[in-house]
Amino acid sequence: MTASRRSWIKRLGVALLVLLGAALVAAGVTYAAVARELPDIGAPLKGRDQTTVIYDRNGEVIAKLFAEQNRTDVPLEKIPAELRQAVIATEDQRFYQHKGVDPLGILRALWVDITRPNVLHGGSTITQQYVKVAIVTPERTLKRKVMEAMLAYRLEHKYTKDQILALYLNTIYFGHGAYGVEAAAQTYFGKHVSDLDLAECAMIAGVIKSPGRYSPFIDMEAAKQRRATVLSQMADLGFITEEAAKKASASDIGLAAHKSAGSVAPYFVEYVKQMLTEKYGADMVYRGGLTVKTTLDTAMQKAAEGAIASRLDRADDPSAALVAIDPATGEIRAMVGGRDFATQQFNVAVQGLRQPGSAFKPFVLVTALGTGISPEQTFECGPRSFTLPNGQTWKVTGAPGGRKGPMRLREATEKSVNSVYAALVLETGAEAVSETAKSMGITTPIKPVPAIALGGLDRGVSPLEMAAAYGTLANGGMRTTPHAITEVLDAKGTPLETAKPASTRAISAQVAYLTTDILKGVIAKGTGKAAKIGRPAAGKTGTTQQYRDAWFVGYTPDLVAAVWVGYPDAQREMLSVHGRKITGGSFPAEIWTAFMKQALAKTPKRDFEKPSGLKTARICLQSGQLASEFCTQTASGLFLADHLPEKCEIHTQPTEIQVPNLIGIAKEEALALLKKLMLLFKVVERPSSTVPVGIVFDQSPKAGSVGTTQTVVTIVVSKGPEPNQPPQPSFTVAPANPRAGEAVTFDASGSTDDGTIVTYAWEFGDGSPIVNGKTVQHAYASPGTYTVTLWVTDDRGAAQSKTATVQVR
């Protein structure tokens, strides 16, 4: 080693020693400073509890939260050993070995604080957790962490381990306003803590980690999984046997009736409480005196609850959920998670992942339209079998009533035809549909398989997600994340958070409008006719196999609402509810209609704003393509301007039409039939002594001949017997140039005959019935040039006619 290198190493060592010394001095100064501020561990409860108040969007109080509402201290000997062991197993396995602080846990927590300050984490000992909730302030800083560790160490020297465990178990928060194990036992099981069995002890211990996530009132499946984890940890530590753990894990969780969070919007309040607790901790929520301003519209909430209660009013009826959102802001206006919060705390509106059935089809439609597929493109609508890429055969039902043949996509959406949408998803790709749903607001992961076109999802979706995603359509293709809280203030009025709604472009405005235009037809003449609310609205029904889930999701420009009906705790068939099967077009659509009418009663009616980039064109109803001059059945269609369909490929020449038998019928009846068949015609009048006047007695071509829309059918109409001197018709028109809708007087007084004219018959040229009379009046509905014909017949049966044109302004 060279002398210069030895010198460099020596200097580095000196520098490191200096830095270490400085760090030790700084640590000592910090320790001394923190030590002077340590609170008295002999007075653990801070005594500064303040009530948190939750308000609706109009400033009305909907809930008050405070800690001492539900706490009963019990001595450690009355707390079952299984509960104590369960808490130690899941919260602090080395509780009886350490001195209040677990160095590795502290280092891990400090690292998370530094690198991810917004992430909740564990790692604290039971002693530290008690200090955190009962003695120190709740802010998450390095100083608070040091103070927490110092107090935990002091607490371990002042109290025994059992005393600390008793303090902890009587202080910690267990959810739903329950502080301490006695309150938790009463809240969840309706019994004293001393009466809990092993499974119940494990469940309560598991809730500590996150009451908002693992409460069985909120999510039974998550609670069971968490309980199984606790039991497994207890078995690993030798507290219980593997057999006991398995038996307890397999047992049902029998809950006590849960008291409502408040008389107003209990599901919404629980939803807000859960978010607040997850973000700020239970201590801040139940002791910190927060002011929470929410998006809830109390009037709409009452309308939602009333709509469900009025339709599902029998004890054995299924449950229902409803979520309503302002599509422009994402603000949740109403939320009902079930029929009765007292008996069903699981919030289906937020946490219920159910199969959406055909309510998922709009995501396929949006994807297809976005790729340029025409809304009028035709697909085979009968039952079909598809061969999938994996070689499997996918059998799909067809249109109702046994209809087969081509059906336009617009009509297939209105009638919710599965075979059409199966073909559509195979054409667009399930992966693309999955991405569309995600971009529009579906947050639950979707496995991209063809069955998603018909709502066959591996996990399901929640009503909140569906409302948010349909809201993207209502908002012109802009996605806005739903939220329930607009502002949170601390006890001093300082804002802790303020909602800043932001919209992002999910799909094009043109595709959103075109999809909405199609979904309007679902309500106007499709499966959702029960959802007519007297204003522009769009939506889609959804019914799963065996009638286990039923949906209606619909929207106006001002409000979107998703309604689900079913049984939250099981996949039960709904084959006879009030005597009928439940489909999306029955109870869900009726509940949606009742809610929307009341919720929007004071909101002016308005239609969806039409963007540029769309074009209206005439289409052939058979091919779905642009109509040709030979198409006989046409209608107006709406398209993306850049994706107009081709000209009709079916009707490229005149359509063959069988000429009907016209002989023996009146002239006006014959002309009406020819017009209906779109055949051209010519009228020839000839005298006949055997055929009454005005009756057809010859035609060309003959009946049964095959013609086209270009064929001219000549009919010969009887004028009656040839008289010696036929009558001479003459008439005047007043006014000469009438306006549309104005009464016109036709006067045939100038007509003459060598005998007596007995009838005057008028044809006004606008398709109206023949009128008799010497002087008559008639009003033309629209401007144009009309040919008026006067028929006069004398007493010998001779007839003659005269025509003139009338120019109507």
ROLODO-657478 format. One record per residue (C-alpha): x, y, z. Coordinates in steps of 0.1 Angstrom, whole numbers, plus 5000, padded with zeros to 4 digits. Example, Ala and Ser with C-alpha at 12.3 -4.5 7.8 and 13.67 -1.06 7.14 Angstrom:
2
512349555078513749895071
This chain:
809
500050005000501450344990501950625015499450844997496750584999497450515036497150895042493750905022492350615043493450785075491751115065488550925056488550745089488951075108486051225088483850935096484650955133483851325132480451255115479650975139480351205168478251475154475451235148475651105184475651465197472651545175470851235186471551325222470251675217467151545199466551285227466851555254464451785235461851515230462251385265461351735279458051725259456951365268453451355283452651195316452150815311450150805343447250995325446850785294443550925280444151265265440751405276440551625245437951425226435851625201432851505181433251465143430251595124429351475089427251705067425351655034425951885005423552145018425052165052422551945070423951715097423651345088425951185115427951265146430851045156432451035191434550775209432950745244429750645228430650275231433350175257433249945287436549855304436949495317439749345338442249115320441048805338437548845322439048855287439348505273442848365269442048285232441348655225444548765243446548505223444848595191445748965195449348875204449648635174448448895149449749225164452949155184454248795186457248905208455049105232456248915263459948925252460649285242460949595263458249795246460149855214460949615186464049765169463449595135459849705135460850065142463450075114460849935090458250185100460750475098461750365063458150355052457550705067460450845047459850665014456050635013454450895037450850835025450950455032449550305063451950045078452349815108455449715127454649885161454549675192451349645213452849895238453650145210450150105196448650185230450950485234449950605199446150595205446050685242448950925249450751095220449351315193448251135161450451315136452851095117456351255120459851145129459551325162456351145170457950815163460850885186458451005213456250695208459250465213460550655244457050645260456650275252459950195269458950405300455550235301457149895302459049995333455950135350453449855342453549485339453049315305449549205316448649555327449749695294447849425275444649505295445049885288445549805251442549575248440249825265441450115244441949995208439350065181437349775166435149955142431550075142432150305172433350015194436350085216437749805236437049435235433849445256432249695232433449495203431949175216428649345221428749515187429649205167428048925186425749075212427448905241430048975268433648935259434048665285431548455265433348455232434548135216437748075197436348165163434848485176438048585195440048535163437548745142437649035167441449025168441649035131439549345129442149555147444349575116441649765096438149785109436849935077438249645057437749345079434449415096432049125088429249385087431049545058432749255040431948905053434348725030437248955039436448905076436548525072439848535054441348755080439948525108441648235091444948425090444748495127443848135136446748005114449148245133447848115166448447755156452047845143452847985178451347685196448447865212445947625196446147305176445947285138442647095142441147365163442247635139440647445109437447385128437147755139437947875103435147665089432547795113429948055103430148405117426848465135426448835139424249045162421849285146423849595138422549935149422250195122424950445118422250715118418750765105420050935074421750735047423350465069425150295041426650625028427650725064429450385069431150435035432350775045433450655080435450375064437350615041438050855069439250585093441550435066443050775059443150945093442850665118440050585142441450815169441251115147437851025133436150955167438151195189439551465166436451685160436551665122434151855100433251645070431351785041429951525017428251504984425051354996421751504985419351425013416351464992417651234965418650984992415150975005413850934970416250634965415250464998411550534990411750394955413250064968410850034998407750094977408549824951410149564974407849585003407449225014409449035040410748765016411549004988415149024975417349314984418349614962421049864959421150204942423950454935423350794920426151024907426351364891428151264859429851604855431551614889431551254901429751354933427751074948424251204954422550894969423550554980421550264992423449944999420449715008416849715018417449725056420749835072419649685105419649335091422149375062425249595067427149465037427049755013426249604979426349944963430149964969431349624979428949384961430649234931427749094911427348964875426049254854424449044826423549254795424149574814427749514804426949524766427349904763431149854768431149614738429049864718431450154727434449954716432749844683431650204674435150334682436650094657434350214630431749944631428450084620425550104645423349974616425649684607423649354605424449034623422648694624420248714653419248354658420848104682424448044673427547844681430947994679434347824678436748004702440448034696441047764723438947524703435947534727432347584713430447874727426647834723424648154726420848224726419248434699416548694696413248664714410348504696412548264676413448534651416348454628418248624600420048964599419449224626420949564628423149634658420949924670417949694671419949414687420949654715417349754721416249394722419449284740420248994716423048774729424048614696424648954680426849064709428748744710429648794673430449154681432949074709434648824687435049084660436249364683438249144708437649084745440849254754439749584738436349564755438049504789440249814783437250024773435349924805438450014826438950344809435250434814435350364852435149984859437949934886437449564893439949364872438249204842439448884827439248944789437248644777434448654751431748584778432248944791430049054762427048904779428149004814429948684823432748824845435048624867434548854897431549084889431149454893429649694919426749934913429150224921431450114893428550074868427150414877430550574872431150404839427750494825428450844838431250864812428550834785426351094802429351334804430251324767432951064770434751234800435451004830435151154864436050954895433150914919433651064954431651114985433651375004434151734993436151875023437551765056438452025083440251955115439052085149440552425143438952455109442152395089441452205057442951855057441551765022439451934996438051744966439251864933437151674907438951624874437651464842439751274818438951184782437950814782436150784748435451034721432451264724431151134691431150764702429650864736426751054719426150774694426150514721423650724741421450764710421250384707420650334744417750584742416050324721416350064749413950284769411850404740411050074725413349804739413849604771413749914793410350054784409550064821412150334825410450614806410650924828409251194804412651344796415651244774417250944790419350644780420050314798420449934796418849644814420849344827419548994838421848704846421248334841418548184863417448534872419948574900420948934894418849204878420149554868419049874853421650144847420450464832421250834829420251184818422651464812422251564849422151234868423250864864421950584886422650214888420049984904420749624913418149364927419149034941420148844973423448974987424348665006423648404979423048334942419348274946416948254917414248524915411548334896408448454914408648794932405148944935404148674910406748754883410348684873412748964880414449094849416349414845413249564828410949494857411749584893415149754886413849964858410750054879412850154909415150364887412050534872410550614905413850754918414750954888411351124885411551244921415251324921414951534889411551694896413052034900415751994873414852144839414551894811417351894786418751664759422351534755424551784737425351664702428951714692430251774657431551484637428251294634426051264603422551164596421750954565418950744550419450374555417850054542416249874571417049534556420849584550421649864574423550034546422850364529419550344511419450314473416650424450415450064451415150014488411549994499411950004537414050294549414750504580417050774592420350664608423050834628426750764621430250884628430951124599434150934591432450594591429450604569428250264556428450154519425450184496422849904500424149584484420849414486418649644465420849724435417949694410414149734411412549494435410149234421406549294430403549074422400849284405397549244425394049184411392349524409389249444389385949494407387249734433386650114436389150334419390350504452390850154468392950034438395150344438395750304476396849944471399150044442400750314463401350074492403149834469405150124454403850054419403450334394399950374379397850534352394150584352391950554321388150624322385750454298381950414296380450084306376849994307377449694330379949824355379050094381380750424378384250444395384750064395387849914379386949674351390249614334393949644341397349604326399549414334397249134345396949014381399748784391402348934368405749024383406649384382409149624399408949964414409350094379406349914365403350124355399949964361397150094340393650064354390450114334387650274354383950274345382350604336378950434334376650404304377350634274374550914275373251104245374651434260377051374289377151634317379651914315381551974347382852314357384052464389385752764405388352774433388453054459390853174469392853094438396253064455395452954491397852904519398552564536395852504563393452764548389952654539389452654500385952674485385252454455382052554436380552334408377452544403378552624367378252254357375552174331373551874317370651814293369051634322369751664359373151634376372651414406376151374421379251594424382351404435385651574444389151434444391551694459394851534448396351504483395251154491392251254511388951074506386451164479383951434490380451474475378551804471378052084447379952334468382552194493385452314513388952154518392152264535395552134523397952044550401152144532402252364503402552224468400752184435397651964436395451824409391751854416389251634398385451694397383251404388379651484378376951224371373451294356370151124362370850884333374050764349376250954325379451084341382151324331385151474349387251794349390651854364392552164374395652244395395752434427398952604438399052604476401452844493
